[in-house]
Amino acid sequence: MKPPEKESKNVSRRRKPAVTALVCLGLILAGFIGMNTLARARKPLPEKAPGISALAVDAVIARSRDVVVFVKGYGQAVPFECVDISPEVSGTVSRVSPNLVQGGQVKKGEILFEIDAGDYAIAREKAGINLRLQDNRVRQLTVEYENDRARLPAVQRTTALARADHLRLKHLFEQERVGTLAGVEGAEQTCNTLLDAECSLIKSIELYPLKIREAEENRANAGAELETASLNLERCTVRAPFDGRIREELIEPGMYLATGARALTLANDNLLEIQVSLSEDDCFGKLGLGGAVDSGNWFEGLEARPCRVETVTGKLTSSVRATIHRIVKYDPGSRTLLVAVRISGDSYRLDETRFPVVDGMFCTVFIPGKTLSKAIKVPVSVVNDDNTVFIAENGRLRTVAVDLIMEDGDQAYITGNIPDGTPVITTRLAHPLENQPVAFGDTRMAAAVEAS
C-alpha cells in the first residue's frame, strides 16, 4: 500500500494541466470580446477622390524666325601643298641647312642641302670641250664647202680645155697625120683625169650639206650634253620650292643619296584643305546643289561659297573663315559627296582666340545653305531621340513631333506644329504622362506664360 504523501502528489499533477487549459481559454475569450467591442466602436474614415500632382518643369517660349540652314561636316586639316623632296642626282650630301630639322621653317629658294658637285663639274667641262670641237667641225665644213664651190668653175674650165686639146690632137693625128699616137693618148689620159676630178668635186659639193647637217646635229647633241651637265651641277644644290615647314627630314651630312630617294617632306601651311563628306540630303536639299549646262555632267553650286571652320581640340577652339574649293568625288556606296574646303593664310578669325588651325587638326565645317522660315530655336537637350519635344498646352503636358533642321553648339533649330508663345519644356523627363498637369518652377516663366 502507497504512502499518503505520494498519493497526494500524483493527484496534484493530474489537476495542473486542466487548470492551465481553463486559464488559456479564458484569455482567448476575453480577447475576442475586446476585439468585438473595439470593432463596434470604430467609425469609418471619409472617402477622398484620387488626384494627380502637378509636374514642376522649366520651359522656354517658342519664337519662330527665319534661319539660314547650316550643313555640318567633319574632316582633318592637311596642307594642300605637301611634297617629298628628292635629289635629281646621286651623290654624297656635303652640306645641310641649319633649318633642315623637323618643324623648321624655310623660305622659297632657300638652300636645303647640297650634293658633292666635283664629278658633275668635270662632266660639264668635258661637255663644254666637246661642244667647242663640234662647233669647230661645223665651221670647218662650211668653209670647205664654200671653197670647193668657188673652185668648181676653174676645174670645169680646165677639164674643158683638156677635152678640147685632146680632140684637136686627135683630129690632127687622124686627118693630117700630124703628131703621134702617144701624144693623143696622153692628152686623152689628162682629159679623163681632170674629168674624174671634176666629178669627184661635184659629188663632194653635193655631200657637203649632209655633212654640215650631221655636224650641226652633233653640235646640238653636244650642246644638250653640256646643258644636261650644267643642270646636273645645278641640281647638286636643292632649294625650297615654296615657303613651308619641314614635316620630316631623313638626311645628314656624309650620307649617300640615290636619285629619287626621299630626303625630306615640305608642307605649305599657308593653304590648308579639309575634305568633308556630306549626305545627298544635305547637298541637294539644304545647300541647293545642282547641275547646269555649262558644267556638263557634274555638280555645280558650291564652288567659292564661304563657310566657317571650327577646330575640335580639347577645350581650346578656333573659328576661321574658309571657302569651298571643289567637289572631289561622289561615293555611290554611301551616297555622299566629298567636298574640299580650303583655309588660306590670310583668312581672318571669327573669334578672339589666337589658337591656330594647323596640319592634323580635326575640324568641324559649317556650310551655309537655304533660308528656312518659321524655325524655332531651342536647347539641343529638349529634342528627344524620337524627334519629339514636350510642350505645355493649357497647363498640361503634350508631346509634339518635330523636324530637327540643324544643331549649332548647344542650340537646335526645329520646325513643327508649335505656335509662337507656346512653352517648350526644357526639363529632362523620363516617360512622363500625357496631359499631366505642369507647373513652372521659374516664376518669371510662369508670369510670361500668363501674359501671353
Secondary structure by P-SEA (a helix, b strand, c coil): cccaaaaaaaaaaaaaaaaaaaaaaaaaaaaaaaaaaaaaaccccbbbbbbbbbbbbbbbbbbbbbbbbbbbbbbbbbbcbbbbbbbccccccccccccccccccccccccccccccaaaaaaaaaaaaaaaaaaaaaaaaaaaaaaaaaaaaaaaaaaaaaaaaaaaaaaaaaccccccaaaaaaaaaaaaaaaaaaaaaaaaaaaaaaaaaaaaaaaaaaaaaaaaaaaaaaacbbbbccccccccccccccccccccccccccccccbbbbbbbbccccccccccccccccccccccccccccbbbbbbcccbbbbbbbbbcccccccccccbbbbbbbbcccccccccccccccccccbbbbbbcccccbbbbbcccccccccbbbbbcccbbbbbbbbbccccccbbbbcccccccbbbbcccccccccccbbbbccaaaaaaaaac
